Amino acid sequence: DATTRCDSDASVRAVLVSASGKMFSGGGDLSSFATYGDDVVRALRELTGYLHIAVSRLIRMRAPVVVAVNGVAAGAGMSLALAGDYVVAAESARFTMAYTKAGLAPDGGASHVLPRLIGLRRTQELIFTNRVLSAREAETWGLISRVVPDAELSAEAEKVVKQLAEGPTAAYGEVKRLLAGTQSTSLETQLEFESQAISHTSQTADGREGMAAFVGKRAPKFIGR
């Protein structure tokens, strides 16, 4: 519901996904899965349906998404963290796929996003061995954007969200669209999409403002349209 509202509200210019407590997210509740019995297939199809709509909204909405990861991000919690456009983690954060440890396959877009971020071999290692990555390792691998001291996580995430919320939202949306499809399109198709995107954004209020600010040697003031 939250992601759908963010995606459909034109006034939303940046989104922050964060958590309170000792962890970012432990993923699915395996204890509840065990109670489904013979109904587990239907229940998980329904549950992943909701999760996958949310992940798709985060990745495809025009507003940039910042994720602040504290503590552990495991299973679907890790998948959710990867859906961000900018992912900042506390030094104490840990990342693990965890699925095959419970005899399950990954969900939440992990099998789509991970290979694009870190390559096939490292993706296979994370999923097959359930290796736990520290925040610093995740940063080195290119899994996340930045690591900060625990006490600075909230402030850093808020700073980035504020910066993005004051930016050219339509241009950000085009960037997200271009990057989401870059590995499934040919060079010529991607070039055409880029041509369409830059010509479209040049007609927006923010595009005109950005060019005028450059010519006038001043900072632009974007309004998100």
C-alpha positions as CSV (number, residue, x, y, z in Angstrom):
1,D,0.0,0.0,0.0
2,A,2.8,2.4,0.9
3,T,4.7,1.8,-2.3
4,T,1.6,2.2,-4.4
5,R,0.8,5.5,-2.8
6,C,4.3,6.8,-3.3
7,D,4.2,5.7,-6.9
8,S,0.9,7.3,-7.6
9,D,1.4,10.6,-5.8
10,A,3.1,13.1,-8.0
11,S,4.1,15.2,-5.0
12,V,6.4,12.5,-3.8
13,R,9.9,13.3,-5.0
14,A,12.0,10.9,-2.9
15,V,11.3,7.8,-0.8
16,L,13.1,6.6,2.3
17,V,12.9,2.9,3.4
18,S,14.2,2.4,6.9
19,A,13.7,0.3,10.0
20,S,13.6,0.6,13.7
21,G,14.8,-1.9,16.2
22,K,17.8,-4.3,16.1
23,M,17.5,-5.3,12.4
24,F,16.5,-3.9,9.1
25,S,14.4,-7.0,8.2
26,G,14.7,-10.8,8.8
27,G,12.6,-11.6,5.8
28,G,9.8,-14.0,5.8
29,D,8.4,-15.4,9.0
30,L,9.4,-19.1,8.7
31,S,7.5,-20.0,11.8
32,S,4.3,-18.9,10.2
33,F,5.2,-20.7,7.0
34,A,5.4,-23.9,8.9
35,T,1.8,-23.6,10.1
36,Y,0.4,-23.4,6.6
37,G,0.6,-27.1,6.0
38,D,-0.8,-28.2,2.7
39,D,-1.9,-24.6,2.0
40,V,1.7,-23.3,2.0
41,V,1.9,-23.1,-1.8
42,R,-1.2,-20.8,-2.1
43,A,-0.1,-18.8,0.9
44,L,3.4,-18.1,-0.4
45,R,2.1,-17.3,-3.9
46,E,-0.2,-14.7,-2.3
47,L,2.5,-13.3,0.1
48,T,5.2,-13.0,-2.7
49,G,2.6,-11.4,-4.9
50,Y,2.3,-8.5,-2.5
51,L,6.0,-8.3,-1.9
52,H,6.8,-8.4,-5.6
53,I,4.3,-5.6,-6.4
54,A,6.1,-3.5,-3.7
55,V,9.6,-4.2,-5.0
56,S,8.5,-3.5,-8.6
57,R,7.0,-0.1,-7.5
58,L,10.2,0.8,-5.7
59,I,12.4,0.0,-8.7
60,R,10.1,1.5,-11.3
61,M,8.6,4.6,-9.6
62,R,10.1,7.9,-10.8
63,A,11.0,9.1,-7.3
64,P,14.5,7.9,-6.3
65,V,14.5,5.4,-3.4
66,V,17.0,5.6,-0.5
67,V,17.4,2.6,1.8
68,A,18.9,2.9,5.2
69,V,20.1,-0.5,6.5
70,N,20.6,-1.1,10.2
71,G,21.5,-4.5,11.7
72,V,20.7,-7.6,9.7
73,A,19.1,-7.7,6.2
74,A,18.3,-11.3,5.5
75,G,16.2,-13.1,3.0
76,A,13.5,-10.9,1.6
77,G,14.9,-8.2,3.8
78,M,18.0,-8.2,1.8
79,S,16.0,-8.3,-1.4
80,L,14.1,-5.3,-0.2
81,A,17.3,-3.4,0.6
82,L,18.6,-4.1,-2.9
83,A,15.6,-2.4,-4.5
84,G,16.9,1.1,-3.5
85,D,18.6,3.5,-5.9
86,Y,21.0,4.6,-3.1
87,V,21.7,2.1,-0.2
88,V,23.4,3.4,2.9
89,A,24.3,0.9,5.7
90,A,25.4,1.2,9.2
91,E,28.8,-0.4,10.0
92,S,27.0,-3.0,12.1
93,A,24.8,-4.0,9.2
94,R,25.0,-7.6,7.8
95,F,23.6,-9.0,4.6
96,T,22.7,-12.7,3.9
97,M,20.4,-14.4,1.4
98,A,19.5,-17.2,3.9
99,Y,16.9,-18.8,1.6
100,T,18.6,-22.1,0.8
101,K,19.6,-22.5,4.5
102,A,15.9,-23.1,5.0
103,G,15.5,-25.2,1.8
104,L,13.9,-22.3,-0.1
105,A,14.6,-20.4,-3.3
106,P,15.0,-16.6,-3.2
107,D,12.2,-14.1,-3.9
108,G,11.8,-10.3,-3.8
109,G,13.8,-9.8,-7.0
110,A,17.1,-11.1,-5.6
111,S,17.8,-13.3,-8.6
112,H,17.2,-10.4,-10.9
113,V,19.0,-7.6,-9.1
114,L,22.0,-9.4,-7.5
115,P,23.7,-10.6,-10.8
116,R,23.3,-7.1,-12.2
117,L,25.0,-5.6,-9.1
118,I,27.8,-8.1,-8.4
119,G,27.9,-10.6,-11.2
120,L,26.8,-14.3,-11.5
121,R,29.6,-15.9,-9.6
122,R,29.3,-13.8,-6.4
123,T,25.5,-14.1,-6.7
124,Q,25.8,-17.9,-6.7
125,E,28.1,-17.8,-3.7
126,L,25.7,-15.7,-1.7
127,I,22.7,-17.9,-2.6
128,F,24.3,-21.3,-2.4
129,T,26.4,-20.8,0.7
130,N,24.4,-18.2,2.6
131,R,27.6,-16.3,3.3
132,V,27.1,-13.3,5.6
133,L,28.5,-10.1,4.2
134,S,29.6,-7.3,6.5
135,A,28.6,-3.8,5.5
136,R,32.2,-3.0,4.4
137,E,32.3,-6.2,2.3
138,A,28.9,-5.3,0.7
139,E,30.3,-1.9,-0.1
140,T,33.5,-3.3,-1.6
141,W,31.5,-5.8,-3.7
142,G,29.3,-3.0,-5.1
143,L,26.2,-4.3,-3.4
144,I,25.5,-1.0,-1.5
145,S,26.4,2.6,-2.0
146,R,28.0,3.7,1.3
147,V,28.8,2.6,4.8
148,V,28.6,5.0,7.8
149,P,29.0,4.7,11.6
150,D,25.9,3.4,13.2
151,A,25.2,6.7,14.9
152,E,25.2,8.5,11.6
153,L,22.9,6.3,9.6
154,S,19.7,8.2,10.1
155,A,21.2,11.6,9.5
156,E,23.1,10.4,6.3
157,A,19.9,8.8,4.9
158,E,17.9,11.9,5.6
159,K,20.6,14.1,4.0
160,V,20.5,12.1,0.8
161,V,16.7,11.9,0.6
162,K,16.5,15.7,1.1
163,Q,19.1,16.2,-1.7
164,L,17.2,14.0,-4.1
165,A,13.8,15.4,-3.1
166,E,15.1,18.8,-4.3
167,G,16.3,17.4,-7.6
168,P,14.8,17.0,-11.1
169,T,12.3,14.2,-10.4
170,A,11.3,13.6,-14.0
171,A,14.9,13.2,-15.0
172,Y,15.5,10.8,-12.1
173,G,12.5,8.8,-13.3
174,E,14.0,8.6,-16.8
175,V,17.4,7.5,-15.4
176,K,15.7,4.7,-13.4
177,R,13.8,3.5,-16.5
178,L,17.0,3.5,-18.6
179,L,19.0,1.7,-16.0
180,A,16.3,-0.9,-15.4
181,G,16.3,-2.0,-19.0
182,T,19.9,-1.6,-20.0
183,Q,20.9,-5.3,-19.7
184,S,17.9,-6.5,-21.7
185,T,18.1,-4.2,-24.7
186,S,20.5,-3.8,-27.7
187,L,22.9,-0.9,-28.0
188,E,20.8,0.7,-30.7
189,T,17.5,0.3,-28.7
190,Q,19.1,1.8,-25.6
191,L,20.5,4.7,-27.7
192,E,17.0,5.4,-28.9
193,F,15.6,5.2,-25.4
194,E,18.3,7.7,-24.3
195,S,17.4,10.0,-27.2
196,Q,13.7,9.9,-26.2
197,A,14.6,10.5,-22.5
198,I,16.8,13.5,-23.0
199,S,14.5,15.1,-25.5
200,H,11.5,14.5,-23.1
201,T,13.3,15.9,-20.1
202,S,14.4,19.0,-22.0
203,Q,10.7,20.0,-22.3
204,T,10.0,19.7,-18.6
205,A,10.0,22.7,-16.2
206,D,13.1,21.3,-14.5
207,G,14.9,20.7,-17.7
208,R,14.4,24.3,-18.8
209,E,15.4,25.5,-15.3
210,G,18.5,23.3,-15.3
211,M,19.7,24.6,-18.7
212,A,18.9,28.2,-17.8
213,A,20.8,27.9,-14.5
214,F,23.8,26.5,-16.3
215,V,23.8,29.4,-18.8
216,G,23.3,31.9,-16.0
217,K,26.0,30.3,-13.8
218,R,23.7,29.8,-10.8
219,A,22.3,26.9,-8.8
220,P,19.1,25.5,-10.3
221,K,15.8,25.5,-8.4
222,F,13.9,22.4,-9.4
223,I,10.2,21.9,-8.7
224,G,9.8,18.3,-9.6
225,R,7.9,18.8,-12.9
